[in-house]
């Protein structure tokens, strides 16, 4: 596998940014399937390749992996910052297509992430279901409306205010529970959720599972021993990749 750090200019962000990309180094004739793998709140585009064996896991499937840099944005167009949703959903796939030979077919395109990235993965899959065959969240921060209203920690109040400003998350397109209520289950990609039972975000993940059930959305969900930590995410990642690449 080839491990590439790609620095490039982003028109959406109006600055130079970066992504880490894993590419198969043998040509099998067809472009490889591609996984967009999203980082968490305190991480960056290098975290998955530094703290997990993602390169080794991807090699076994001839899978390309794209890991973009989005800072502490919740994968949103920030009220007082930059347009990270536009960057993720529109500019990034086109940039990847321009720079690298990867599949552009829905049947071979996937998204997954951890914590804030788990939220980003589910938001992208629910808002643009025609783009992905499957999506997965690990220990996701999946109830952003709850965070906006109830998380009173000073650093989270400041972060939510910077990202969302006066926008109310509940009932809008940043609210996964609302997106589930509005979704047509027949159009959605296959969805997977994993979360540790010792994780501080366990309750949010259980609420997401309940919302899927209430709205007829099929979800492969499982809870087991684990904390909000890289040991848990690295342990779960092979099963995530197996699920994503599973043929319907």
Protein Blocks (a to p, Z undefined) as FASTA:
>chain_A
ZZdddddddfklopacdddddddfbdehiacddddddddfklcfklmmmmmcklmmmmmn
opacddddehjnoopacfblcdfklmmmmmmmmmmmmmpccdfbfklcccddehjlmmmm
mmmmmmmmmlpmbdcdehiafblmlmmmmmmcfklmmmmmmmnmmacfehpakbmklmmm
mpcfklpccddddddfkbfklmmmmmmmmmmmmnopacdddddeddddfklmmmmmmmmm
mmmmpcZZ
